[in-house]
């Protein structure tokens, strides 16, 4: 028996204003990373991740509120360092919409490339 496949959910990124796009783009450019990684199930397929770590909890929560997407998680700090929150987006449709909105302000997000 095979399970029916669901169509992908629509993109859930908020349509940001120009100042919001500039701020999010600058934060990703300054403190974030956009990296390609292999998926766990298929080593031939690669997946993209946008991630930003910051010790200022308000900045991390503002990223989540402004974009409307991503996950925030707590990173246990090494001894002697301040605690950090990480904001991560790895859903393809969300990343492509973030790329559309942030590309004028962030060189890192322009790297996103998915096979057609």
C-alpha positions in Angstrom: 0.0 0.0 0.0 1.4 3.4 -0.9 0.5 6.6 1.0 -1.0 9.4 -1.1 1.4 12.3 -1.5 0.4 15.7 -0.3 1.0 18.7 -2.4 3.6 21.0 -0.8 2.2 23.6 1.5 2.4 27.2 0.1 5.2 29.4 1.1 4.7 31.0 4.5 7.2 33.8 4.3 5.7 37.2 5.2 5.9 39.8 2.5 8.2 42.2 4.2 8.5 46.0 3.7 11.7 47.4 2.2 13.2 48.4 5.6 12.5 44.9 7.0 14.1 43.3 4.0 17.2 45.5 4.4 17.4 44.7 8.1 17.0 40.9 7.7 19.4 40.9 4.7 22.0 42.8 6.7 21.6 40.4 9.7 22.1 37.4 7.5 25.0 38.9 5.7 26.7 40.0 8.9 26.0 37.1 11.2 24.3 34.3 9.3 25.3 31.6 6.9 23.7 30.0 3.9 25.2 26.5 3.5 24.6 23.4 1.4 24.5 20.1 3.1 23.7 16.5 2.1 20.4 15.1 3.2 20.4 12.2 5.6 18.4 9.9 3.4 20.0 10.6 0.0 23.7 11.4 -0.3 23.3 12.5 -3.9 20.7 15.1 -3.1 21.8 18.3 -1.4 19.8 20.6 0.8 20.2 24.3 1.8 20.1 25.8 5.2 20.0 29.5 6.3 21.1 29.9 9.8 21.9 32.8 12.2 23.2 32.5 15.7 23.1 35.4 18.1 23.4 36.1 21.8 20.8 38.8 21.7 17.5 37.0 22.2 15.5 40.0 20.9 17.3 40.0 17.5 16.7 36.3 17.1 13.0 36.6 17.9 12.7 39.7 15.7 13.9 37.6 12.8 11.2 35.0 13.4 8.5 37.7 13.7 9.7 39.7 10.7 10.0 36.7 8.3 7.2 34.5 9.7 9.3 31.4 9.0 12.0 29.3 10.5 12.7 27.6 13.8 14.4 29.0 16.8 16.4 26.7 19.1 18.6 27.0 22.1 22.3 26.1 21.7 24.0 25.0 24.9 27.0 27.3 25.2 30.6 26.1 25.7 32.0 26.9 29.1 32.7 30.6 29.6 30.5 31.9 26.7 27.1 33.5 26.6 24.0 31.4 25.7 22.9 31.6 22.0 19.7 31.2 20.1 19.8 29.9 16.6 17.3 30.8 13.9 17.2 28.3 11.1 15.2 28.0 7.8 15.6 24.9 5.7 12.3 24.6 3.8 12.9 24.9 0.1 9.8 27.1 -0.7 10.6 29.4 2.2 14.2 29.7 1.2 13.4 30.6 -2.4 11.0 33.3 -1.3 13.5 34.7 1.2 16.0 34.7 -1.7 13.6 36.7 -3.8 13.0 39.3 -1.1 16.5 39.5 0.4 18.8 39.2 -2.7 19.2 43.0 -3.1 20.5 43.3 0.4 22.4 40.0 1.0 25.1 38.4 -1.1 25.0 35.1 0.9 21.4 34.2 0.0 22.1 34.7 -3.7 24.0 31.4 -3.6 20.9 29.3 -3.3 20.4 27.1 -6.2 18.1 24.1 -6.6 18.0 21.8 -9.6 15.0 22.2 -11.8 
